[in-house]
Amino acid sequence: MPPIDSLRPFFAPDGVAVIGASATPGKLGYGVISNLIKSGYQGPIYPINPRAHEILGLSAYADISQVPDPVELAVIIIPAPAIPDALRACGRRGIRAAAILSGGFAEVGAAGAARQQEILDIAAEYGIRLVGPNGVGVLNPHSGLNTTFIEQIPEPGDIAFLSQSGALGGALIDWAKGEHIGLSYFASLGNAADVTEADLIRALTEDDHTRVITAYIESVHHGPEFMAAARQTTPHTPIIALKAGGTQEGARAVASHTASIGGSDEAYAAAFKQSGVLRARTVQELFDTAIALAYQPPPQGPRVAILTNAGGPAAVAADALARNGLSVPEPDETTRAALRAALGPAPQLFNPIDMLGAASSPEYEAAARVLLASDSYDAVLAILVPNTANDPAGVADALARASADADKPIYACYMGDVSLGESRQRLHQHRIPVYDFPENAARAIANAHRWQIIREKPPTPPPAPNTGLYQVIASELREKVDSGQKYVGEAELYPLLEQVGFPLAAWAAAYVKTEAEAFARTHPGPFALKALSPDIVHKSDVGGVALNVPAAQVGKMYWELQAQVRRRAHKAGLQGVLIQQMAAAGTEVIIGMRRDPTFGPMIMFGGGGVYVEALRDVAFRIAPFDAEEARAMIAETVAGRLLLHGARGRRPGDVAALAELIMQVAALALAIPELSEFELNPAIVHPAGRGVTVVDARALLA
């Protein structure tokens, strides 16, 4: 059972009280009592209803205080205003676990949120853990515990399912029942006022019944806690998450490219990647991947053999496997000879291995044995299209026999419907994952292989960030926040960044023409001139940037630049120009930060300059992270790969210095919570050993 003792009563309670039990069929309180009885729960069940003496043959009680021992779990399904008093009564009775199925809390607005806080305060007073409110309960098919009002009871299995939607949970349990997919546990989190997905992940990590954890997530309740729990779990137990509600339109009306590109969905994708969570894009993929990992060992490599009786579906499978990062290599000569000996000369012994339409069960078994034993392959996908010459159920049994002693996974794709129900059920019984279409199988196999990579190189806890250095500028930025300032431009930001060692190009704020000319006389040219204005964020959009200006032209350009900005942004206040020494040649990149409300500082890296939003060649991570993760960010982008390896005679860039700058941005963001957005765009990466130069920066405060 789950190792966290405070959660054990939710899944293995010694006695369940149902507050709001009903004797009226069709009422939810009736459904909960009925499910507890039908599912075979062996502990005592106590209906609580002051107007009933008996419900479904069980003695009813007027109040929780009258319930005899033992009782460990209260299931509460009464109107929301009555729940605080009911919860206090549970606390006085000594009950320390409550599943609140009722709605009417934070999901309905301010009054509901206040009521939710009230029940949290009561729970804290009495030491009660809460699942919900606004959920459908929990169930444990292995023990028969079913505190939900979902009609179907899933078969016992080894896939745990956590859902933030009760309705989706009910629908998927009904579907899983029909597909003969067994569950170890189901928990409807509802509003997750107390027990969160992170709590349940920790509880299930070492659970004997659970091989795979699946989750439907609308919003993680505490990002860093979720990442820590997942990071501990994923090397041992795969987590597959379906994240809904990924857009965040509010992020569009912001000043930085980072915030414009990096919405909520990018934050979740980065958090999942860093903590080893496999992301499913559809409900189908969620459970397709779950059975792949629950039934079979993960592939040790990307090479897949396709065994088929139909050429067209096999071709579709080959394409789908390749699109998902897997390979379909031809068999080596030893494997081909073994296949020829087993199948004769008729089949096509390339890959796919096409045994033709009349392929028999013995032929499937013989070929599968050869492919599972071959050094050429890491997994086998067997495709069957039913016809009058084959026996789908017999093939299912044959595949099971072939794989019984194999240390590699085998998957099945049975294409069709009416004639395949029994054979699909048999494959589930044999613990061979079966899919309706090749594309579904390919995604599941690829995800299973990704988990094997996670096992080989588990996510590691990030190092404690060195934020002490940045406290020197934190107080200055807080003063700006206190004064109501939101945007911090280069002239204010550069002195602060210089204090903490950011590699800036030489610069000066010129509020009169002579200051710009004086800077040009004392620094090697050419120069960049940028309009100084608190009202203009993207200066190039209004003609406020001039590049490669020779020293002799600085004075003239000082006036021309401001005149051009006045024509295109006539309401903007102009203070002068910022003059900056042009950096040496290199590659433009962007490094940015947006503070995600769930996970905290989200760092972006990508190709820089004005085209970053158009090309979207970017990678994201949640801070903190180590230098290896920073280098992985760089390698995920086209710009980064060019820097790593060079191109067309160009030397590789100074990736070490670039990774260090990314780490500086992350540490700055962690040290200063008031920094809501921060961006270096561009920074110039010079050839290896020559460093990085920052030539533009901006920040937003909150």
Secondary structure, DSSP 4 states (H G I P E B T S, - for coil): --S-GGGHHHHS-S-EEEET--SSTTSHHHHHHHHHHHTT--S-EEEE-TT-SEETTEE-BSSGGGPPSP--EEEE-S-GGGHHHHHHHHHHHT--EEEE----SGGG-HHHHHHHHHHHHHHHHHT-EEE-SSS--EEETTTTEE-S--S--PPEEEEEEEES-HHHHHHHHHHHHHHT--EEEEEE-TT-SSS-HHHHHHHHTT-TT-SEEEEEES--SSHHHHHHHHHHHTTTS-EEEEE-----GGGGSSSSHHHHH--HHHHHHHHHHHHTPEEESSHHHHHHHHHHHHHSPPPSSSBEEEEES-HHHHHHHHHHHHHTT-B-PPPPHHHHHHHHHHH-SSSEESSSEE--TT--HHHHHHHHHHHHH-TT-SEEEEEE---TT--HHHHHHHHHHHHTT-SS-EEEEE--STTTHHHHHHHHHTT--EESSHHHHHHHHHHHHHHHHHHHS---PPPPP--GGGHHHHHHHHHHHHTT--EE-HHHHHHHHHHTT--BPPEEEESSHHHHHHHHHHS-S-EEEEEE-TT-S-GGGGT-EEEEE-GGGHHHHHHHHHHHHHHH-TTS---EEEEEEPPPS-EEEEEEEEEETTTEEEEEEEE-STTHHHH--EEEEESS--HHHHHHHHHHSHHHHHHHH--TTPPPB-HHHHHHHHHHHHHHHHH-TTEEEEEEEEEEEPBTTS-EEE--EEEEE-
